[in-house]
Amino acid sequence: MGYADQLFDLTDRVVLITGGSRGLGREMAFAAAHCGAVVIASRNMDNCLSTAKEIEAETGSTAMAYQVHVGRWDQLDGLVEATYDRFGKVDTVINNAGMSPLYEKLTDVTEKLFDAVVNLNLKGPFRLSALVGERMVAAGRGSIINVSSTGSLRPGADIIPYAAAKAGLNAMTEGLARAFGPSVRVNTLMAGPYLTDVSKAWNLDQDQTNRFAQLSLQRAGNPSEIVGAALFLASDASSFTTGSIVRADGGIP
């Protein structure tokens, strides 16, 4: 191995990724698999299975698919037990699953929708982090990565419940870093706009410059551009980084 390969090495490590069958989660799952084993958790089992098969075929690493609704508290125990039964450990958790439903005006946001957004983006990551984090502490090591959004810092009128939940996730990261330190690191990976399947609803034209003019890079990111930051936080390259926010957002003002 070269120096960089050793620094970001995840050989024989188990990485559990929620929302790992699509978008940024899928990119991070493939990246982790190139360096170790992965567990892909998603609500859609067919997508989980197909992604796991692709990962194993492309990387030679072991990938386990698991169907779970992260926003449902009682389903997360099963995910954790199945992962530990299969692999005996979890080295990294990436709390990536999330959603931000569209609405035209604030009074269209029902209590059910609001609760669903908070459950998936905040409550689920808390429960999963608690379940795995305590086992990581007992094992003496681990890394938890909470995938947040620049909307938590610069919330638009059309994402208020989502932005509030992600702001809670940012705060939770710092608290978990204190709770699980010094052996387990907990960080926020804050994503900006990326060209995933979600971006199809943005009605982008050929020129991104005008739409993303406020960003320093004046464009949206390609999904693969999240990988470097994710591998940094998952690996020993970030051994002195915890309770922090790492922004991969194109340079929000």
VMD Tcl script that draws the C-alpha trace (Angstrom):
set ca {
  {0.00 0.00 0.00}
  {1.03 3.56 -0.67}
  {0.83 6.22 2.02}
  {-2.62 7.47 1.01}
  {-3.96 3.91 0.75}
  {-2.87 3.20 4.31}
  {-4.28 6.48 5.60}
  {-7.77 5.82 4.23}
  {-7.70 2.03 4.59}
  {-10.93 0.34 5.75}
  {-9.82 -3.24 5.21}
  {-11.89 -5.70 7.27}
  {-13.99 -2.89 8.69}
  {-17.78 -2.95 8.68}
  {-19.58 0.18 7.50}
  {-23.32 0.48 8.08}
  {-24.99 2.99 5.75}
  {-28.66 3.96 5.94}
  {-30.22 5.10 2.70}
  {-27.39 3.24 1.04}
  {-29.15 2.08 -2.11}
  {-29.49 5.44 -3.88}
  {-28.01 8.90 -4.21}
  {-25.15 9.93 -1.95}
  {-25.62 6.83 0.20}
  {-25.01 4.58 -2.77}
  {-21.83 6.46 -3.67}
  {-20.54 6.16 -0.12}
  {-21.46 2.47 -0.01}
  {-19.41 1.71 -3.12}
  {-16.50 3.79 -1.82}
  {-16.52 2.00 1.53}
  {-16.76 -1.38 -0.20}
  {-13.62 -0.65 -2.20}
  {-11.93 -0.50 1.23}
  {-13.92 -3.01 3.34}
  {-17.35 -4.56 4.01}
  {-20.64 -2.66 4.00}
  {-24.21 -3.05 5.24}
  {-26.81 -1.28 3.12}
  {-30.01 -0.34 4.94}
  {-32.97 1.04 3.02}
  {-36.77 0.94 2.95}
  {-36.73 -0.71 -0.48}
  {-35.41 -4.28 -0.26}
  {-35.18 -4.74 -4.03}
  {-32.92 -1.69 -4.29}
  {-30.87 -2.94 -1.35}
  {-30.36 -6.36 -2.89}
  {-29.47 -5.06 -6.34}
  {-27.01 -2.55 -4.87}
  {-25.41 -5.23 -2.69}
  {-24.97 -7.51 -5.71}
  {-23.41 -4.70 -7.75}
  {-21.05 -3.83 -4.91}
  {-19.89 -7.41 -4.48}
  {-19.41 -7.86 -8.23}
  {-17.48 -4.62 -8.63}
  {-15.37 -4.56 -5.46}
  {-15.13 -8.13 -4.19}
  {-16.18 -6.95 -0.74}
  {-19.07 -8.40 1.23}
  {-22.28 -6.37 1.16}
  {-25.34 -7.17 3.25}
  {-28.76 -5.78 2.34}
  {-31.26 -5.03 5.07}
  {-34.74 -3.56 4.76}
  {-35.56 -1.01 7.45}
  {-37.50 2.22 7.90}
  {-35.02 4.38 9.81}
  {-37.81 6.63 11.04}
  {-39.39 3.76 12.96}
  {-37.66 3.35 16.29}
  {-38.53 -0.30 16.85}
  {-37.07 -1.46 13.52}
  {-33.55 -0.29 14.30}
  {-32.86 -2.93 16.93}
  {-33.32 -5.60 14.26}
  {-30.89 -3.85 11.92}
  {-28.23 -3.68 14.61}
  {-28.71 -7.28 15.75}
  {-28.61 -8.59 12.16}
  {-25.41 -6.67 11.45}
  {-23.64 -7.89 14.58}
  {-24.87 -11.44 13.99}
  {-23.38 -11.37 10.49}
  {-20.16 -9.44 11.05}
  {-19.63 -9.35 14.81}
  {-18.95 -5.62 14.83}
  {-19.66 -2.23 13.28}
  {-16.73 0.12 12.72}
  {-18.57 3.00 11.08}
  {-22.17 4.14 10.97}
  {-23.23 6.61 8.29}
  {-26.63 8.09 9.13}
  {-27.51 9.08 5.58}
  {-31.21 8.29 5.16}
  {-33.33 11.42 4.88}
  {-36.18 13.12 3.10}
  {-37.57 16.60 2.49}
  {-41.11 16.45 1.06}
  {-42.24 19.33 -1.12}
  {-45.07 21.64 -0.09}
  {-46.51 24.84 -1.55}
  {-47.27 26.70 1.69}
  {-46.59 26.09 5.35}
  {-50.18 25.27 6.20}
  {-49.93 22.34 3.77}
  {-47.47 20.73 6.19}
  {-49.54 18.27 8.19}
  {-48.57 16.95 11.60}
  {-48.06 13.54 10.02}
  {-45.66 14.95 7.42}
  {-43.78 17.00 10.02}
  {-43.40 13.98 12.30}
  {-42.26 11.78 9.41}
  {-39.53 14.27 8.47}
  {-38.28 14.56 12.06}
  {-38.47 10.81 12.61}
  {-36.35 9.95 9.59}
  {-33.84 12.81 9.74}
  {-33.34 13.09 13.50}
  {-35.04 10.49 15.70}
  {-33.80 7.49 13.71}
  {-30.15 8.63 13.64}
  {-30.31 9.22 17.39}
  {-31.59 5.72 18.09}
  {-29.19 3.99 15.69}
  {-26.25 5.96 17.05}
  {-27.23 5.08 20.61}
  {-27.55 1.37 19.84}
  {-24.29 1.06 17.93}
  {-22.35 3.75 19.76}
  {-22.50 1.97 23.10}
  {-21.23 -1.22 21.48}
  {-18.45 0.77 19.80}
  {-17.41 2.18 23.17}
  {-17.29 -1.35 24.57}
  {-15.13 -2.40 21.61}
  {-12.83 0.59 22.10}
  {-13.22 2.26 18.72}
  {-15.63 3.48 16.07}
  {-16.82 6.37 13.92}
  {-20.33 7.77 13.47}
  {-21.05 10.10 10.56}
  {-24.28 12.10 10.50}
  {-25.10 13.34 7.01}
  {-26.62 16.80 7.31}
  {-27.47 19.56 4.86}
  {-26.51 23.16 4.27}
  {-30.22 23.80 4.67}
  {-29.62 23.42 8.41}
  {-27.54 26.61 8.24}
  {-29.35 28.48 5.44}
  {-32.95 27.18 5.52}
  {-35.20 28.09 2.62}
  {-38.94 28.56 3.03}
  {-39.63 25.28 1.25}
  {-37.57 23.01 3.56}
  {-38.31 24.29 7.05}
  {-39.18 20.96 8.79}
  {-36.22 19.27 7.06}
  {-33.85 22.13 7.93}
  {-34.98 22.08 11.56}
  {-34.40 18.32 11.80}
  {-30.95 18.60 10.23}
  {-30.06 21.46 12.59}
  {-30.99 19.10 15.41}
  {-28.72 16.49 13.86}
  {-25.84 18.98 13.90}
  {-26.39 19.60 17.60}
  {-26.79 15.90 18.31}
  {-23.40 15.23 16.73}
  {-21.64 17.36 19.31}
  {-23.51 15.74 22.19}
  {-22.80 12.22 20.94}
  {-19.12 13.07 20.52}
  {-19.03 13.94 24.21}
  {-21.09 10.89 25.19}
  {-19.01 8.36 23.27}
  {-15.55 9.92 23.54}
  {-12.70 9.37 23.79}
  {-12.78 6.06 21.90}
  {-15.59 6.78 19.40}
  {-15.63 9.76 17.05}
  {-18.87 11.43 15.92}
  {-18.95 14.00 13.12}
  {-21.34 15.75 10.77}
  {-20.83 15.52 7.01}
  {-22.74 18.49 5.69}
  {-23.78 18.15 2.06}
  {-24.78 20.94 -0.29}
  {-26.70 20.49 -3.55}
  {-25.80 17.30 -5.43}
  {-27.08 15.96 -8.74}
  {-28.79 12.85 -7.41}
  {-32.26 11.55 -8.26}
  {-33.65 14.17 -5.85}
  {-32.30 16.96 -8.06}
  {-34.67 15.94 -10.86}
  {-37.33 17.97 -9.07}
  {-35.21 21.12 -9.33}
  {-35.97 21.68 -13.05}
  {-32.36 22.49 -13.83}
  {-31.59 24.08 -17.18}
  {-28.36 23.66 -19.12}
  {-26.60 26.43 -17.20}
  {-26.13 25.78 -13.49}
  {-24.19 29.01 -12.99}
  {-27.24 31.19 -12.44}
  {-29.04 28.75 -10.14}
  {-25.96 28.15 -7.98}
  {-24.36 31.58 -8.34}
  {-24.30 31.99 -4.55}
  {-21.93 29.03 -4.21}
  {-18.20 29.59 -4.55}
  {-18.00 26.79 -7.14}
  {-21.19 28.02 -8.91}
  {-22.48 24.50 -9.60}
  {-24.05 21.50 -7.95}
  {-21.86 18.57 -6.95}
  {-21.64 15.20 -8.63}
  {-22.48 12.36 -6.21}
  {-18.94 10.96 -6.41}
  {-17.64 14.23 -4.94}
  {-18.97 13.30 -1.49}
  {-16.68 10.27 -1.31}
  {-13.44 11.95 -0.21}
  {-15.03 13.60 2.82}
  {-16.88 10.41 3.77}
  {-13.74 8.24 3.61}
  {-11.84 10.83 5.62}
  {-14.37 10.68 8.45}
  {-14.74 6.89 8.31}
  {-11.02 6.15 8.35}
  {-8.15 6.78 10.71}
  {-7.25 9.80 8.61}
  {-9.66 11.72 10.87}
  {-8.38 10.23 14.15}
  {-8.26 13.67 15.84}
  {-11.56 14.92 14.40}
  {-14.76 14.62 16.43}
  {-17.79 16.78 17.17}
  {-17.09 18.69 13.99}
  {-18.94 19.70 10.84}
  {-17.14 18.84 7.59}
  {-18.78 20.74 4.75}
  {-18.84 19.35 1.22}
  {-21.18 21.98 -0.16}
  {-19.58 23.87 -3.04}
  {-18.92 26.85 -0.78}
  {-22.12 28.26 0.68}
  {-21.90 31.97 1.59}
}
mol new
graphics top color blue
foreach p $ca { graphics top sphere $p radius 0.5 }
foreach p [lrange $ca 0 end-1] q [lrange $ca 1 end] { graphics top cylinder $p $q radius 0.2 }
display resetview
